[in-house]
Amino acid sequence: MDSVRSPDWPVTPPGAPAPNSAAARYSGSAPTPTHVGRATPPPAGAPVAPPAYPPSAVPSGAADAPRTAPPIPVKIVIAGGFGVGKTTAVGSISEIVPLTTEAEMTSAGIGVDDPGQNSTKTTTTVAMDFGCVTIDRSLKLYLFGTPGQARFGFMWDDLAQGALGALVVVDSARLDDCYPAVDYFEQTGLPFVVGVNAFDGQLAHDLDAIRWALAIGEHVPLVQFDARDRLSVRDALLVVLDRALDRATREQRA
């Protein structure tokens, strides 16, 4: 068949191998074409300019936009007894759809898991809850809710690892279920704040009586909050951050 040659390709001298033949590519005897296609190479030693991109390929203002550092990730644990409102608190403030591991309560939990007489709780956390909230451009909280049942207590060490502080949620009508959580963070030494969840907007006991019953010192903040209200949960978490910052400042000075 007839060969097809680009009109820009140099004419092959009589008796010489074609520039695109195997002999020319591997023997090194064929002359190098002066130009290929329609692009002419720059003279030897001339600086090569960077390729020019169309204006549409460069985002508007990308060159002048200042680089901002990503927010600092801070891990906060939300812990407490069974049915005190930990999952509700995470879901109220999380800016993403929270990751929950809720399972339906069955008859096997009767006498083991007691959410209280007036509770309408039908599910329980069997592993953890996860959510996040951005405080400002420099700080982002990652919230890890612990399971409340004693049989899942082995997970608390993993969930608390690397945490800056903890919010221990308390039901004032079931203080007996809150002792293990308070004892755990006192033993680990992690800064924590006790948040008394106001079910139906009221407490069974006042804060002074709850502090005495839980036997926590004055250095541990005790606050009242509503796990269903986003701003109320935010205020409680800010107290946790303030407590952790105060401890870090004291340790740095020491």
Secondary structure, DSSP 8 states (H G I E B T S, - for coil): ------TTS----TTS--TTSHHHHHHS-S---S-BTTB----TT---------GGGS-TTTTTS------EEEEEEEEESTTSSHHHHHHHH-SS--B--EEE--GGGTTT----TT----EEESS-EEEEEEEETTEEEEEEE---SGGGGGGHHHHHTT-SEEEEEEETT-GGGGHHHHHHHHHHT--EEEEEE-GGG--SS-HHHHHHHHT--TTS-EEEE-TT-HHHHHHHHHHHHHHHHHHHHHHHH-
